[in-house]
Amino acid sequence: MKHVLVDANVLVSFLTDRNPAQRERAEALLRKAAAQEHNVVLHSMSIVEMIYVLTAVYREDPADVAQDLVELLAMPGVISEDNMSWSSVLERWPETIPALGDAILAAEASRGRYDAVATFDRDLAKKLVRQGSTVYWPSSVLRALRKDE
């Protein structure tokens, strides 16, 4: 079964109304996991970033966010992960990928344990493609890469 590593921005879009198109994509990703078409993997860094954004930026009640997380982790096809290779992270952060959370996802994606990374961050997606990783929603990323070249 395929495993899709999920960026925090996908989780935030799923749990908020900030971008309806992104929310639809995130919901579809999780529906496919529930239908056992693939597993979604939530790295602890993505979970921490999601909690920070929801509580600090969106000012959501921490108890509500905790309940959302309980429900998210209980969904069929959702797996949590907390392992990482710090040496691989530090090869990317901060020079190549300035955001630590993004560097962790890129490092984990490079290890080959995941079939794709789901992110709405085009800059991160381009870096993932350049390192040989697969992005879950590739069409817009590939168009952006062609424009940059």
C-alpha positions in Angstrom: 0.0 0.0 0.0 1.2 3.5 -0.8 2.2 5.9 2.0 1.7 9.7 1.6 3.6 12.0 3.9 1.5 15.0 4.7 2.6 18.6 5.3 1.1 20.7 8.0 -0.5 23.1 5.5 -2.7 20.2 4.2 -3.9 19.5 7.8 -4.6 23.2 8.4 -6.6 23.4 5.2 -8.5 20.3 6.1 -9.4 21.7 9.5 -10.2 25.3 8.5 -12.1 27.2 5.8 -9.0 29.2 4.7 -9.0 27.8 1.2 -12.0 25.8 -0.1 -10.1 24.2 -3.0 -7.3 23.0 -0.7 -9.8 21.7 1.8 -11.5 19.7 -1.0 -8.1 18.2 -2.0 -7.2 17.4 1.7 -10.6 15.8 2.2 -10.2 13.7 -0.9 -6.7 12.6 0.3 -8.2 11.5 3.6 -11.2 9.8 2.0 -8.8 7.7 -0.1 -7.0 6.7 3.1 -10.2 5.7 4.7 -11.0 3.6 1.6 -7.6 1.9 2.0 -6.4 3.3 -1.3 -3.3 4.6 0.5 -2.1 5.5 4.0 -1.5 9.1 5.0 1.5 9.6 7.3 1.5 12.5 9.8 5.0 13.3 10.9 5.2 14.7 14.4 6.7 17.9 13.0 3.6 18.4 10.8 1.4 17.8 13.8 3.3 20.3 15.9 3.2 22.9 13.1 -0.5 22.3 12.6 -1.2 22.8 16.4 0.9 26.0 16.4 -0.9 27.5 13.4 -4.4 26.6 14.6 -3.8 27.9 18.2 -1.5 30.9 17.5 -2.6 32.1 14.1 -6.3 31.0 14.0 -6.7 31.4 17.8 -8.5 28.1 18.1 -9.1 26.7 21.6 -6.3 24.2 22.3 -8.8 21.7 23.7 -10.7 21.8 20.4 -7.5 21.4 18.4 -6.5 18.4 20.7 -9.9 16.8 20.0 -9.5 17.4 16.2 -6.1 15.7 16.5 -7.6 12.7 18.4 -10.2 12.3 15.6 -7.7 12.8 12.8 -5.3 10.1 14.3 -8.3 7.7 14.8 -9.3 7.9 11.1 -8.7 4.8 9.0 -5.5 4.9 7.0 -3.9 7.6 9.1 -0.5 6.8 10.6 1.7 8.9 12.9 5.5 8.9 12.5 8.2 10.5 14.6 11.5 9.1 13.4 13.9 11.3 11.5 17.5 11.3 10.4 19.0 14.5 11.9 22.0 14.2 9.6 19.7 14.3 6.6 17.7 17.2 8.0 20.9 19.2 8.6 22.0 18.6 5.0 19.0 20.7 4.0 18.4 23.1 6.9 18.9 26.0 6.9 20.8 26.6 3.6 18.7 24.7 1.1 15.4 24.7 3.0 15.1 27.5 5.5 12.0 26.2 7.4 12.9 23.4 9.8 9.6 21.6 9.3 10.0 21.6 5.6 13.6 20.4 5.9 12.4 17.5 8.0 9.7 16.5 5.5 12.2 16.7 2.7 14.7 14.6 4.6 12.1 12.0 5.4 10.9 12.0 1.8 14.5 11.4 0.5 14.8 8.3 2.6 12.4 6.5 0.2 9.9 5.2 2.8 7.1 7.3 1.3 5.5 7.2 -2.1 4.6 10.9 -2.2 4.4 14.1 -0.2 1.2 16.0 0.0 1.8 19.7 0.3 0.2 23.0 -0.8 3.6 24.8 -0.5 4.8 25.2 -4.1 8.3 26.2 -3.1 8.7 23.1 -1.0 7.1 20.9 -3.7 9.7 22.2 -6.2 12.5 21.4 -3.9 11.0 17.9 -3.3 10.9 17.3 -7.1 14.4 18.5 -7.5 15.7 16.1 -4.9 13.9 13.2 -6.7 10.8 12.9 -4.4 7.3 12.6 -5.7 4.6 15.2 -4.8 1.0 14.1 -4.4 -0.5 16.9 -6.5 2.2 17.4 -9.1 0.7 19.3 -12.0 0.9 22.8 -10.6 4.4 22.1 -9.3 5.7 20.8 -12.6 4.2 23.9 -14.4 6.0 26.1 -11.9 9.3 24.2 -12.4 9.1 24.7 -16.1 8.5 28.5 -15.6 11.6 28.7 -13.4 13.9 26.9 -15.8 
